[in-house]
Amino acid sequence: MTSPVTREPAVTVRVFTQRFSSTPRGARLARRLALHQLDRWRLPYGSETSDVVGLLVAELAANAVTHGRVPGRDFELTLSYAPGLRLRIDVSDTRGERRPAPVAPGPLDEGGRGLLLVEALATRWAVLDRVPVGKTVRAELDLAARRAARDAP
């Protein structure tokens, strides 16, 4: 006996990929272009999703520039958007070593809160190996779940 096949509606995944110089200026440009691309995908500036993605891109790009920088090598930003379902942010750099899991910094520490912010804002996140060299930090937003939580009474 065979079970009936259920078909899910086709979804067009939109993708934006760009390389940036591993400098503070490159990190700022990554955030700015990510927000511009979201606006083109009808996720307007100032919306909750746009603001969250802006913070995530800013943090991941700053980390790539600060901790993943290899002289003469760029970092790469990729946004994948499945409308109404998910938005994925990948920031890749060429330094292969992974940093330890985020730990709560001391109250007077000036840094160390970035990945805690990513953990709090993203639905899920991970550090992946990048072929042939480096790593990719991926953060995902589950847009359907966020919308359901926002619309719940």
C-alpha positions as CSV (number, residue, x, y, z in Angstrom):
1,M,0.0,0.0,0.0
2,T,1.4,3.4,-0.9
3,S,0.7,6.6,1.0
4,P,-0.6,9.6,-0.8
5,V,2.1,12.1,-1.8
6,T,1.5,15.6,-0.3
7,R,3.0,18.4,-2.2
8,E,4.1,21.6,-0.6
9,P,3.9,24.8,-2.5
10,A,7.0,25.8,-4.4
11,V,9.1,28.4,-2.8
12,T,11.5,30.6,-4.6
13,V,14.6,31.2,-2.5
14,R,16.3,34.5,-3.1
15,V,20.0,34.7,-2.6
16,F,22.4,37.6,-2.2
17,T,26.2,37.0,-2.0
18,Q,28.9,39.6,-1.8
19,R,32.6,39.7,-0.7
20,F,33.9,42.5,1.4
21,S,37.3,43.7,2.5
22,S,38.3,42.4,6.0
23,T,38.2,45.9,7.4
24,P,35.8,47.9,9.7
25,R,34.7,49.7,6.5
26,G,33.9,46.3,4.9
27,A,31.8,45.3,7.9
28,R,29.8,48.5,7.8
29,L,29.2,48.1,4.1
30,A,28.1,44.5,4.6
31,R,25.4,45.6,7.1
32,R,24.3,48.5,4.8
33,L,24.0,46.3,1.7
34,A,22.2,43.6,3.6
35,L,19.5,46.0,4.8
36,H,19.2,47.4,1.2
37,Q,18.8,43.9,-0.1
38,L,16.1,43.1,2.5
39,D,14.3,46.3,1.4
40,R,14.4,45.1,-2.2
41,W,12.9,41.8,-1.0
42,R,10.0,43.7,0.6
43,L,11.3,43.5,4.2
44,P,11.4,47.3,4.7
45,Y,13.9,49.3,6.6
46,G,12.9,49.7,10.2
47,S,10.8,46.5,10.3
48,E,11.4,44.1,13.1
49,T,13.0,41.5,10.7
50,S,15.2,44.2,9.1
51,D,16.4,45.4,12.5
52,V,17.2,41.9,13.7
53,V,19.1,41.0,10.5
54,G,21.0,44.3,10.7
55,L,22.2,43.5,14.2
56,L,23.1,39.9,13.2
57,V,25.0,40.9,10.1
58,A,26.8,43.7,12.0
59,E,27.9,41.3,14.7
60,L,29.0,38.5,12.4
61,A,30.8,40.8,10.0
62,A,32.6,42.5,12.9
63,N,33.7,39.1,14.2
64,A,34.9,38.1,10.8
65,V,36.9,41.3,10.5
66,T,38.3,41.2,14.1
67,H,38.8,37.5,14.7
68,G,38.7,35.9,11.2
69,R,40.9,38.3,9.3
70,V,43.7,36.9,7.2
71,P,45.8,39.7,5.5
72,G,44.8,40.0,1.9
73,R,41.7,37.9,2.2
74,D,38.1,39.1,2.1
75,F,35.1,37.8,4.0
76,E,31.8,36.9,2.4
77,L,28.2,37.6,3.3
78,T,25.4,35.4,1.9
79,L,21.7,36.0,2.6
80,S,19.2,33.3,1.6
81,Y,15.5,34.3,1.9
82,A,12.6,31.9,1.5
83,P,9.6,34.4,1.8
84,G,7.5,33.8,4.8
85,L,9.6,30.8,5.9
86,R,13.2,31.5,6.7
87,L,16.1,33.9,6.4
88,R,19.6,32.6,6.6
89,I,22.7,34.7,7.1
90,D,26.1,33.2,6.4
91,V,29.3,35.1,7.1
92,S,32.5,33.3,5.9
93,D,36.1,34.1,6.6
94,T,39.4,32.3,5.7
95,R,40.6,31.7,9.2
96,G,39.8,28.1,10.0
97,E,40.2,28.0,13.8
98,R,36.9,28.0,15.7
99,R,36.3,30.1,18.8
100,P,34.9,28.5,21.9
101,A,31.2,28.6,22.7
102,P,30.1,32.0,24.0
103,V,30.6,32.6,27.7
104,A,29.0,35.3,29.7
105,P,31.6,38.1,30.1
106,G,32.3,39.9,33.4
107,P,30.3,43.0,34.2
108,L,33.2,45.3,33.4
109,D,34.5,43.5,30.3
110,E,34.3,45.7,27.2
111,G,33.7,42.9,24.8
112,G,32.6,39.3,24.5
113,R,28.8,39.8,24.2
114,G,28.5,39.5,20.4
115,L,27.8,35.8,20.1
116,L,25.5,36.0,23.1
117,L,23.5,38.5,21.1
118,V,23.5,36.2,18.1
119,E,22.3,33.4,20.3
120,A,19.5,35.5,21.7
121,L,18.3,36.9,18.3
122,A,18.6,34.0,15.9
123,T,16.3,31.0,15.9
124,R,19.4,28.9,15.5
125,W,23.1,29.4,14.7
126,A,26.2,27.3,14.0
127,V,29.8,27.4,13.0
128,L,30.5,25.3,9.9
129,D,33.7,24.3,8.1
130,R,34.2,26.1,4.8
131,V,35.7,24.3,1.9
132,P,38.6,24.6,1.0
133,V,39.6,26.8,3.9
134,G,38.0,28.8,6.7
135,K,34.7,28.7,8.5
136,T,31.2,30.0,8.0
137,V,29.0,31.3,10.9
138,R,25.4,30.8,10.1
139,A,22.4,32.4,11.8
140,E,18.8,31.6,10.8
141,L,15.5,33.3,11.5
142,D,12.4,31.2,11.4
143,L,10.0,33.8,9.9
144,A,6.9,31.7,10.2
145,A,7.4,31.0,13.9
146,R,8.2,34.7,14.6
147,R,5.0,35.7,12.8
148,A,3.0,33.2,14.7
149,A,4.5,34.3,18.1
150,R,3.8,38.0,17.2
151,D,0.2,37.3,16.1
152,A,-0.6,35.1,19.1
153,P,-3.0,36.7,21.7
